[in-house]
Amino acid sequence: MTNSLVLNEALSIPSVIGKFAFSDKNPYQEITDLINQKKIKYIVTIARGTSDCAALYSSYIFAKYLGLPSYSMPPSIITLEKSKFNFSEALVIVISQSGKSNDLIECEKKSQEFGAITMLISNNENSPIINSANYFFNMFAGVEESVAATKSFVQTLLILKKLVFICQGKQRINDNIKLLSDTLLKDANNQWSTDLVDKSINSGFILGRGVGFALSNEMSLKFKELCQEMIEPFSSAEVMHGPKSLIQDTFKLFTLSMNDKSGLTVQNDSNEITKYTKLVYNISSTKDQSENFYFPPNQITEFDSIVIMSKFYPWIVRYTQNKGLDPDKPRYLTKVTQTF
């Protein structure tokens, strides 16, 4: 198997998480105090691409655990439409690996003018947004040179989860993060097989619910970005409202079953549509012969998403290589995308 830069970065995720447990000094408590003092009533996220998949993830966990409504603001609403908002009770979170995109820089600036408390999550300590944002949260992912983001996505999820845990009063979360790293390192040799999936078929769905739907959006992006497959993400409930009519024998169907209340419904939701194709691939922690992609469940259910992505990223890179494509050079793409 030919090695690659993005594969090395994906395989480094367990050790990056371990280093994060010791290096992280981000100001979680300051944000927690603002939330607990009711100075923040809702959350707005601004991001694009992989970072926006992390933002979608945050909308589930902020609502579920903290009762805070969250909304992913399309940057163009501010940059092109010139809309104005009263953000006096909002926390605006800008998520960007590079922290260099001009539209995100402009959105953070305008959000402060609208009265928001702003927070940047980035892997770049030299991002110009740091000079204006109220709070900076460092991903501590190390340099990520690949066009396709991997470890920075996982680190963003980790920051968002840690913020929620600290808001809930779980102050010893770093011990759990270190244990998570150790568990992933021990499981590193149990890689998913690339031979399980028919690589001649380039279209399909990936179904999830709750935080699993957010992960399915990022997985879908990687299928498109790296191996040029149109694997569309859907809620396993929403797919029943029309899109299921696309499914046929020449159609891949991935199901992502998480271990929370929403994720546990995915298999039941999918029972009907899995009858329409033989190309069904299950991502699950149920260890039996019917499961194609097994992930070991974490004792902290909220960390299952990290476990899944730490296994998915190396798999999708190797799968891309098996298709004869170069995962280090995705067609037409560059590391920093400017859309403003």
BAGUPA-899565 format. One record per residue: residue number from 1; x, y, z of N, C-alpha, C in turn. Coordinates in steps of 0.1 Angstrom, whole numbers. Layout:
<nodes>
- n:n_u:n_v:n_w:ca_u:ca_v:ca_w:c_u:c_v:c_w
- NUM:X:Y:Z:X:Y:Z:X:Y:Z
...
</nodes>
This chain:
<nodes>
- n:n_u:n_v:n_w:ca_u:ca_v:ca_w:c_u:c_v:c_w
- 1:9:-12:0:0:0:0:9:12:0
- 2:7:21:-10:14:33:-11:11:43:1
- 3:21:48:7:18:57:18:14:71:13
- 4:9:80:22:5:93:18:6:102:30
- 5:6:115:27:6:125:37:-7:125:45
- 6:-18:125:38:-31:125:45:-33:112:53
- 7:-28:101:49:-29:89:56:-21:90:69
- 8:-9:95:69:-1:97:81:-8:106:91
- 9:-14:117:86:-21:126:95:-34:119:101
- 10:-41:111:93:-52:104:98:-48:94:109
- 11:-37:87:107:-32:77:116:-26:83:129
- 12:-23:96:128:-18:103:140:-28:107:150
- 13:-41:105:147:-52:110:155:-51:105:170
- 14:-49:93:172:-48:88:186:-37:95:194
- 15:-25:97:188:-15:104:196:-17:119:197
- 16:-24:125:187:-27:139:188:-37:142:199
- 17:-46:133:201:-56:134:212:-49:133:225
- 18:-39:123:226:-31:122:238:-24:135:242
- 19:-18:141:232:-10:153:235:-20:165:239
- 20:-31:165:233:-42:175:236:-45:174:250
- 21:-46:162:256:-50:161:270:-40:168:279
- 22:-28:169:275:-18:176:284:-16:191:280
- 23:-18:194:267:-15:207:262:-26:217:263
- 24:-38:212:263:-50:221:262:-52:230:274
- 25:-51:243:271:-53:253:282:-63:264:277
- 26:-72:259:268:-82:268:262:-92:273:273
- 27:-98:285:271:-106:291:282:-120:286:283
- 28:-122:273:285:-135:267:287:-143:273:298
- 29:-136:275:309:-144:280:321:-150:294:319
- 30:-143:302:311:-148:316:308:-161:315:300
- 31:-161:306:290:-174:304:282:-184:298:291
- 32:-180:288:299:-190:282:309:-196:292:318
- 33:-188:301:323:-194:311:332:-204:320:325
- 34:-202:324:312:-211:332:305:-224:324:302
- 35:-223:311:300:-235:303:298:-243:302:311
- 36:-236:298:321:-242:296:334:-249:309:340
- 37:-243:321:336:-248:333:341:-259:339:331
- 38:-263:330:322:-274:333:312:-271:345:303
- 39:-258:348:302:-254:359:292:-254:354:278
- 40:-254:341:276:-255:335:263:-269:328:262
- 41:-277:331:253:-290:325:252:-291:316:240
- 42:-282:318:230:-282:309:218:-268:310:212
- 43:-266:301:202:-253:300:196:-254:300:181
- 44:-245:308:175:-245:308:160:-231:303:156
- 45:-230:294:147:-217:289:142:-216:294:127
- 46:-203:297:124:-200:302:111:-188:293:106
- 47:-189:286:95:-179:277:90:-182:272:76
- 48:-172:266:70:-175:260:57:-168:246:56
- 49:-173:238:47:-167:225:45:-167:216:57
- 50:-156:209:59:-154:200:71:-158:208:84
- 51:-153:220:85:-156:228:97:-171:230:99
- 52:-179:231:89:-193:232:90:-200:219:94
- 53:-193:208:91:-198:195:96:-196:194:111
- 54:-185:200:116:-183:201:130:-193:210:137
- 55:-196:221:129:-206:230:135:-220:224:136
- 56:-223:215:126:-236:208:127:-236:199:139
- 57:-225:192:142:-223:184:153:-226:192:166
- 58:-220:204:167:-222:212:178:-236:216:181
- 59:-244:218:170:-258:222:172:-266:211:179
- 60:-262:199:177:-269:188:184:-265:188:199
- 61:-252:188:202:-247:187:216:-251:199:224
- 62:-250:211:218:-254:223:226:-269:223:230
- 63:-277:218:220:-291:217:223:-295:206:233
- 64:-289:195:230:-292:183:238:-287:184:253
- 65:-275:189:255:-270:189:268:-271:202:276
- 66:-271:213:268:-271:226:274:-284:234:272
- 67:-293:229:264:-306:235:261:-304:249:254
- 68:-293:250:246:-290:262:238:-293:260:224
- 69:-303:267:218:-305:266:204:-293:270:196
- 70:-290:263:185:-278:266:177:-282:267:162
- 71:-275:276:155:-278:278:141:-265:280:133
- 72:-264:273:122:-252:274:114:-255:286:104
- 73:-249:297:106:-251:309:97:-243:308:84
- 74:-250:307:73:-242:308:60:-235:321:59
- 75:-222:321:57:-214:334:57:-220:344:47
- 76:-226:340:36:-231:349:26:-242:358:32
- 77:-249:353:42:-260:361:48:-254:374:53
- 78:-242:374:58:-235:386:63:-227:392:52
- 79:-219:385:45:-209:391:35:-216:396:23
- 80:-226:389:17:-232:393:5:-245:399:7
- 81:-254:393:15:-267:399:17:-267:411:26
- 82:-256:413:34:-255:424:43:-266:425:53
- 83:-271:413:57:-281:413:68:-276:417:81
- 84:-284:423:89:-280:427:103:-288:420:113
- 85:-281:418:125:-287:410:135:-285:416:149
- 86:-294:412:158:-291:415:172:-285:403:179
- 87:-272:403:180:-265:392:186:-261:394:201
- 88:-268:403:207:-264:407:221:-265:396:231
- 89:-272:385:228:-273:374:237:-267:361:230
- 90:-259:363:220:-254:352:212:-239:350:214
- 91:-235:337:214:-221:333:212:-220:329:198
- 92:-211:336:191:-208:333:177:-195:325:176
- 93:-195:313:171:-184:304:171:-179:303:156
- 94:-167:308:153:-161:307:140:-152:294:140
- 95:-154:285:131:-146:273:131:-138:273:118
- 96:-125:272:119:-117:272:106:-103:266:110
- 97:-99:256:103:-86:250:105:-75:260:102
- 98:-76:267:91:-66:277:87:-68:291:94
- 99:-81:294:96:-84:307:102:-80:319:92
- 100:-80:316:79:-75:325:69:-86:330:59
- 101:-97:323:59:-107:326:49:-113:340:51
- 102:-113:348:40:-117:362:41:-132:363:46
- 103:-140:354:41:-155:355:45:-156:353:60
- 104:-148:344:66:-150:341:80:-144:353:88
- 105:-133:358:83:-128:370:90:-138:382:90
- 106:-145:384:79:-155:394:78:-167:391:87
- 107:-171:378:88:-182:375:96:-179:377:111
- 108:-167:373:115:-164:375:129:-164:390:133
- 109:-159:398:124:-159:413:126:-173:418:127
- 110:-181:415:118:-195:420:118:-203:414:130
- 111:-200:402:134:-208:396:145:-205:404:158
- 112:-193:409:160:-190:417:171:-197:430:170
- 113:-198:436:158:-205:448:156:-220:446:160
- 114:-225:434:158:-239:431:161:-241:428:176
- 115:-230:428:183:-232:426:198:-228:413:203
- 116:-223:404:194:-220:390:198:-207:389:207
- 117:-207:379:215:-194:374:220:-189:364:210
- 118:-176:366:205:-171:357:195:-160:348:200
- 119:-160:336:194:-150:326:197:-145:319:185
- 120:-132:318:184:-126:312:172:-120:298:176
- 121:-124:288:169:-117:275:170:-109:273:157
- 122:-96:272:159:-87:271:148:-74:264:151
- 123:-67:259:141:-54:252:143:-43:262:140
- 124:-46:275:137:-36:284:133:-35:295:144
- 125:-24:295:151:-21:305:161:-19:319:155
- 126:-17:320:142:-14:333:136:-26:338:128
- 127:-38:331:130:-50:336:123:-53:350:126
- 128:-56:359:116:-59:373:119:-72:374:127
- 129:-80:364:128:-92:365:136:-89:365:151
- 130:-78:360:155:-74:360:169:-73:374:174
- 131:-69:383:166:-67:397:170:-80:404:174
- 132:-91:399:169:-104:405:171:-114:397:180
- 133:-113:384:178:-122:375:186:-120:376:201
- 134:-131:375:208:-131:375:223:-123:363:228
- 135:-125:352:222:-118:340:227:-113:331:216
- 136:-101:326:218:-94:317:209:-93:303:215
- 137:-97:293:208:-96:279:212:-87:272:202
- 138:-75:268:206:-65:261:197:-68:247:196
- 139:-69:242:184:-72:227:181:-60:218:186
- 140:-48:224:186:-36:216:190:-36:203:181
- 141:-38:204:168:-38:193:160:-24:191:154
- 142:-15:201:156:-2:200:149:-5:205:134
- 143:6:207:127:5:212:113:-3:202:105
- 144:-13:206:98:-21:198:89:-19:203:75
- 145:-11:196:67:-7:200:54:-16:195:43
- 146:-23:184:46:-31:178:35:-43:187:32
- 147:-48:186:19:-59:193:15:-72:188:23
- 148:-73:175:24:-84:169:32:-81:170:47
- 149:-90:177:54:-89:178:68:-93:165:75
- 150:-85:160:85:-88:148:92:-87:151:107
- 151:-74:152:112:-72:153:126:-78:167:131
- 152:-78:177:123:-84:190:128:-99:189:130
- 153:-106:180:123:-120:178:125:-122:171:138
- 154:-114:161:141:-115:153:154:-112:163:165
- 155:-102:171:164:-99:180:175:-109:190:177
- 156:-116:195:167:-127:204:168:-139:197:176
- 157:-142:185:173:-152:178:181:-148:176:195
- 158:-135:174:197:-131:172:211:-132:185:219
- 159:-129:196:213:-131:209:220:-145:212:223
- 160:-154:209:213:-168:212:215:-174:203:226
- 161:-169:190:227:-174:181:237:-169:185:251
- 162:-156:189:251:-150:193:264:-157:205:269
- 163:-161:215:261:-168:226:265:-181:222:271
- 164:-188:213:265:-201:209:270:-199:202:284
- 165:-189:193:284:-187:186:297:-184:195:308
- 166:-176:205:306:-172:215:316:-184:223:320
- 167:-193:227:311:-205:233:314:-214:225:323
- 168:-213:212:322:-220:202:330:-213:200:343
- 169:-202:206:346:-195:204:358:-185:192:359
- 170:-182:186:347:-173:175:346:-159:180:344
- 171:-152:183:355:-139:190:355:-128:181:352
- 172:-129:168:354:-118:158:352:-119:152:338
- 173:-124:159:329:-126:154:316:-112:150:309
- 174:-102:157:312:-89:154:306:-84:140:309
- 175:-88:134:321:-84:120:324:-91:111:314
- 176:-104:114:310:-111:106:301:-106:108:287
- 177:-101:120:283:-95:122:270:-82:114:269
- 178:-74:114:279:-62:106:279:-65:91:277
- 179:-75:86:285:-79:72:283:-84:69:269
- 180:-91:79:263:-96:77:250:-84:75:240
- 181:-74:84:242:-62:82:234:-55:69:235
- 182:-54:64:247:-48:51:250:-56:40:243
- 183:-70:41:244:-78:31:238:-77:31:223
- 184:-76:42:217:-74:43:202:-61:38:198
- 185:-51:40:206:-37:35:202:-37:20:203
- 186:-44:14:213:-44:-1:214:-52:-7:202
- 187:-62:1:197:-71:-5:186:-65:-1:173
- 188:-54:5:172:-48:10:159:-46:0:149
- 189:-44:-12:152:-41:-23:143:-54:-29:137
- 190:-65:-26:143:-78:-31:138:-84:-22:128
- 191:-78:-21:117:-83:-12:106:-94:-18:98
- 192:-104:-10:94:-114:-15:85:-109:-19:72
- 193:-114:-29:66:-110:-35:53:-116:-27:42
- 194:-107:-23:32:-112:-16:20:-118:-26:10
- 195:-117:-39:12:-122:-48:3:-137:-51:5
- 196:-143:-46:16:-157:-48:19:-166:-41:9
- 197:-162:-30:4:-171:-21:-4:-168:-22:-19
- 198:-179:-23:-27:-178:-23:-41:-173:-10:-47
- 199:-161:-9:-51:-156:4:-56:-160:8:-70
- 200:-167:-1:-77:-172:2:-90:-185:10:-90
- 201:-191:11:-78:-203:18:-77:-200:32:-71
- 202:-205:43:-77:-200:56:-72:-212:64:-67
- 203:-223:58:-64:-234:66:-58:-241:59:-47
- 204:-247:66:-38:-253:60:-26:-257:70:-16
- 205:-261:64:-4:-265:72:8:-257:68:19
- 206:-255:77:29:-250:73:42:-260:79:52
- 207:-266:70:60:-277:74:69:-273:74:84
- 208:-277:85:91:-275:86:105:-286:94:111
- 209:-285:95:124:-294:105:131:-287:111:143
- 210:-292:123:147:-285:130:158:-271:133:154
- 211:-262:131:163:-248:134:160:-242:126:149
- 212:-248:114:147:-245:105:136:-247:111:123
- 213:-258:119:122:-261:126:109:-250:137:107
- 214:-245:143:117:-234:153:115:-222:146:110
- 215:-219:134:116:-207:126:111:-209:122:97
- 216:-222:118:93:-224:113:80:-222:124:69
- 217:-224:137:73:-221:148:64:-206:149:62
- 218:-198:147:72:-183:148:70:-179:136:62
- 219:-184:124:65:-180:112:57:-184:114:42
- 220:-196:119:40:-201:122:26:-191:131:19
- 221:-187:142:26:-177:151:20:-164:144:16
- 222:-159:135:25:-147:128:21:-149:119:10
- 223:-160:112:8:-163:104:-3:-162:112:-16
- 224:-167:124:-16:-167:133:-28:-154:138:-30
- 225:-147:143:-19:-135:150:-20:-123:141:-25
- 226:-123:129:-19:-111:120:-21:-113:110:-32
- 227:-125:103:-32:-126:92:-42:-137:94:-52
- 228:-143:107:-53:-152:111:-63:-164:102:-64
- 229:-170:99:-52:-182:92:-51:-193:100:-45
- 230:-205:100:-51:-216:108:-47:-224:100:-36
- 231:-219:99:-24:-225:93:-13:-232:104:-5
- 232:-245:105:-6:-252:116:0:-256:113:15
- 233:-255:123:24:-259:121:38:-274:124:40
- 234:-280:115:47:-294:118:50:-297:113:64
- 235:-307:120:71:-312:114:83:-320:101:79
- 236:-319:91:87:-325:79:84:-341:80:85
- 237:-345:91:91:-360:94:91:-363:102:79
- 238:-355:112:75:-359:120:64:-358:113:51
- 239:-349:103:50:-348:96:37:-361:89:33
- 240:-369:86:42:-382:80:39:-392:89:33
- 241:-389:102:33:-399:112:27:-397:115:12
- 242:-389:106:5:-388:108:-9:-375:102:-15
- 243:-363:106:-9:-351:101:-15:-349:86:-16
- 244:-357:78:-8:-355:64:-8:-359:58:-22
- 245:-366:66:-30:-370:62:-43:-358:60:-53
- 246:-347:66:-49:-335:65:-57:-328:51:-56
- 247:-331:44:-45:-323:32:-41:-327:21:-51
- 248:-316:14:-56:-317:2:-64:-305:-7:-62
- 249:-304:-18:-69:-293:-27:-67:-280:-21:-70
- 250:-279:-11:-78:-266:-5:-81:-264:8:-73
- 251:-266:7:-60:-267:18:-51:-261:14:-37
- 252:-251:21:-33:-245:18:-20:-254:24:-9
- 253:-255:17:2:-262:22:14:-254:20:27
- 254:-249:31:32:-241:30:45:-251:34:56
- 255:-251:27:67:-259:31:79:-249:33:90
- 256:-251:44:97:-242:47:109:-251:47:122
- 257:-248:37:130:-256:35:142:-248:39:154
- 258:-251:50:160:-244:54:172:-251:48:184
- 259:-246:50:196:-251:44:208:-259:53:217
- 260:-264:64:211:-273:73:218:-287:71:214
- 261:-296:78:219:-311:75:216:-314:77:201
- 262:-308:87:195:-311:89:181:-304:78:173
- 263:-292:76:176:-284:66:168:-290:52:168
- 264:-296:48:179:-301:35:181:-313:32:173
- 265:-319:43:167:-331:41:158:-327:39:144
- 266:-315:41:140:-311:40:126:-314:27:120
- 267:-311:16:126:-313:3:120:-328:1:118
- 268:-336:4:128:-351:3:126:-356:12:115
- 269:-351:24:114:-355:33:104:-351:27:90
- 270:-340:20:89:-335:16:77:-339:2:72
- 271:-347:-5:81:-351:-19:78:-357:-20:64
- 272:-366:-11:61:-373:-12:48:-364:-10:36
- 273:-356:1:36:-348:5:24:-336:-4:22
- 274:-332:-11:32:-321:-21:30:-325:-33:22
- 275:-338:-34:20:-343:-45:11:-342:-42:-4
- 276:-339:-29:-7:-338:-25:-21:-325:-26:-27
- 277:-314:-29:-19:-301:-31:-25:-293:-41:-16
- 278:-284:-48:-23:-275:-57:-16:-263:-51:-11
- 279:-261:-38:-15:-248:-31:-12:-250:-23:1
- 280:-253:-30:12:-255:-24:25:-243:-26:34
- 281:-238:-14:40:-227:-15:48:-230:-8:61
- 282:-229:-16:72:-233:-11:85:-220:-6:94
- 283:-221:5:99:-211:10:108:-217:10:122
- 284:-212:1:131:-219:-2:143:-210:-7:154
- 285:-213:-6:166:-205:-12:177:-211:-26:181
- 286:-221:-31:174:-226:-44:176:-217:-54:169
- 287:-210:-62:177:-199:-71:171:-205:-84:167
- 288:-210:-85:155:-215:-98:149:-212:-98:135
- 289:-214:-109:128:-209:-111:115:-217:-103:105
- 290:-228:-97:108:-236:-89:99:-231:-75:98
- 291:-222:-71:108:-217:-57:108:-204:-57:100
- 292:-204:-48:90:-192:-46:81:-181:-38:88
- 293:-185:-27:94:-176:-18:100:-178:-16:115
- 294:-170:-24:123:-172:-24:137:-163:-13:144
- 295:-169:-6:153:-161:3:161:-163:-1:176
- 296:-152:-1:184:-154:-5:198:-160:7:206
- 297:-171:4:213:-178:15:220:-169:20:231
- 298:-170:33:234:-163:39:245:-172:40:257
- 299:-166:39:269:-174:39:281:-181:53:283
- 300:-176:63:276:-183:76:275:-189:77:261
- 301:-202:75:260:-209:74:248:-206:85:238
- 302:-204:97:244:-202:109:236:-189:108:228
- 303:-180:100:233:-167:98:226:-167:88:214
- 304:-179:81:212:-180:72:201:-177:79:188
- 305:-181:91:186:-179:98:174:-164:100:170
- 306:-156:102:181:-142:103:179:-136:89:174
- 307:-141:79:181:-136:65:177:-140:62:163
- 308:-152:65:159:-156:62:145:-147:70:135
- 309:-145:83:137:-137:91:127:-123:86:127
- 310:-118:82:138:-104:77:139:-102:64:130
- 311:-113:57:128:-112:45:120:-116:48:106
- 312:-126:58:104:-130:61:90:-120:68:82
- 313:-113:77:88:-103:85:80:-92:77:73
- 314:-85:68:81:-75:59:74:-82:50:63
- 315:-94:46:66:-101:37:57:-104:44:44
- 316:-109:56:44:-113:63:32:-100:67:24
- 317:-89:70:31:-77:72:23:-72:60:16
- 318:-72:49:23:-68:36:16:-77:32:5
- 319:-90:34:8:-100:31:-2:-98:39:-15
- 320:-95:52:-13:-92:61:-24:-80:56:-32
- 321:-69:51:-25:-58:46:-32:-61:33:-40
- 322:-70:25:-34:-74:13:-41:-82:16:-54
- 323:-87:28:-55:-94:32:-67:-85:38:-77
- 324:-72:38:-73:-62:44:-83:-61:59:-82
- 325:-67:65:-72:-66:80:-70:-56:84:-60
- 326:-52:96:-61:-42:101:-51:-49:110:-41
- 327:-50:105:-28:-57:112:-18:-49:125:-13
- 328:-37:126:-17:-29:138:-14:-31:149:-24
- 329:-38:146:-35:-40:156:-45:-55:155:-50
- 330:-64:158:-42:-78:158:-46:-81:167:-58
- 331:-88:163:-68:-89:170:-80:-96:184:-78
- 332:-89:194:-83:-94:208:-83:-93:215:-70
- 333:-89:209:-59:-90:214:-46:-76:220:-41
- 334:-77:230:-32:-66:236:-25:-69:236:-10
- 335:-58:238:-2:-60:237:13:-69:248:18
- 336:-66:261:14:-74:272:19:-83:276:7
- 337:-96:276:9:-106:280:-1:-111:294:2
- 338:-110:303:-8:-115:316:-7:-128:317:-14
- 339:-139:321:-7:-152:323:-13:-158:337:-12
- 340:-149:346:-9:-154:360:-7:-144:370:-12
</nodes>
